[in-house]
């Protein structure tokens, strides 16, 4: 009898302890199921189109933990969207716990070509262009242009000091065109490969947008297209591919066909622009607001052209491109 009682007690103890074990297993399964609540949520669509040439801005994302806590700062992004190059780019947003990915989401970005309008050939029109500014002379250039209600185009070096860049909104407000020359004028490094060139260009675009709230759509390569043609060797189709990529970005590129600064003096600039008797039908004039002698010649250049019946215009996307190559 005693043995039977002892056996019953032992069986009860065994079943009682087994129940605790079952309860523990159930609780663990419940905790593990909470991991399904860990997530990375994308803002906007998981597949988007982006216009080539516009700096890419990620629509954003949020990561949540098991208890709903915000873990967004622990997300790492794998992949890159080259906004200056047409193509498809995959971005992975990974929520990390140490080195382990505990949740992720993916976005596909289609970078598509921008559209360019048709060009229109002008008649007896002069396009004054100024490279390498803004600088201390840029204000005088604007004052001279305003005196005759003449509009021009400024191809800027975007790494200029903020005290000079502050004039960019005025350039646009007064009806002139703001174009990109470059961010850094270090030509050898600029043309090293496509990434170097377009990274510099997009950096300049961000500066233009920072000061004006708009992007530039015209450009002039440092050294002109002849320099770019000779130095761009990493692109499969060389300069032709560079030009196509810029068009995909919605940007037209302009060289020049009048260069009055060959004689480095005010009189020399005036002479080369007006004598011997010039007959411009479509002239894109290269000047630099960084060269004081060229700025000082501007007044007499404008007077001469107006007397000859020429009109002045700023370059825009309908202006035919003049390119050495």
HELIX and SHEET records of a PDB file:
HELIX    1   1 UNK A    2  UNK A   33  1                                  32    
HELIX    2   2 UNK A   34  UNK A   37  5                                   4    
HELIX    3   3 UNK A   72  UNK A   74  5                                   3    
HELIX    4   4 UNK A  138  UNK A  147  1                                  10    
HELIX    5   5 UNK A  162  UNK A  165  1                                   4    
HELIX    6   6 UNK A  168  UNK A  173  1                                   6    
HELIX    7   7 UNK A  187  UNK A  190  1                                   4    
HELIX    8   8 UNK A  194  UNK A  212  1                                  19    
HELIX    9   9 UNK A  224  UNK A  231  1                                   8    
HELIX   10  10 UNK A  238  UNK A  248  1                                  11    
HELIX   11  11 UNK A  260  UNK A  262  5                                   3    
HELIX   12  12 UNK A  266  UNK A  274  1                                   9    
HELIX   13  13 UNK A  292  UNK A  307  1                                  16    
SHEET    1   A 2 UNK A  39  UNK A  42  0                                        
SHEET    2   A 2 UNK A  61  UNK A  64 -1                                        
SHEET    1   B 4 UNK A  47  UNK A  51  0                                        
SHEET    2   B 4 UNK A 100  UNK A 112  1                                        
SHEET    3   B 4 UNK A  87  UNK A  97 -1                                        
SHEET    4   B 4 UNK A  75  UNK A  78 -1                                        
SHEET    1   C 4 UNK A 177  UNK A 182  0                                        
SHEET    2   C 4 UNK A 153  UNK A 157  1                                        
SHEET    3   C 4 UNK A 125  UNK A 131  1                                        
SHEET    4   C 4 UNK A 282  UNK A 288  1                                        
SHEET    1   D 4 UNK A 177  UNK A 182  0                                        
SHEET    2   D 4 UNK A 153  UNK A 157  1                                        
SHEET    3   D 4 UNK A 125  UNK A 131  1                                        
SHEET    4   D 4 UNK A 311  UNK A 312  1                                        
SHEET    1   E 2 UNK A 218  UNK A 219  0                                        
SHEET    2   E 2 UNK A 252  UNK A 253  1                                        
END                                                                             
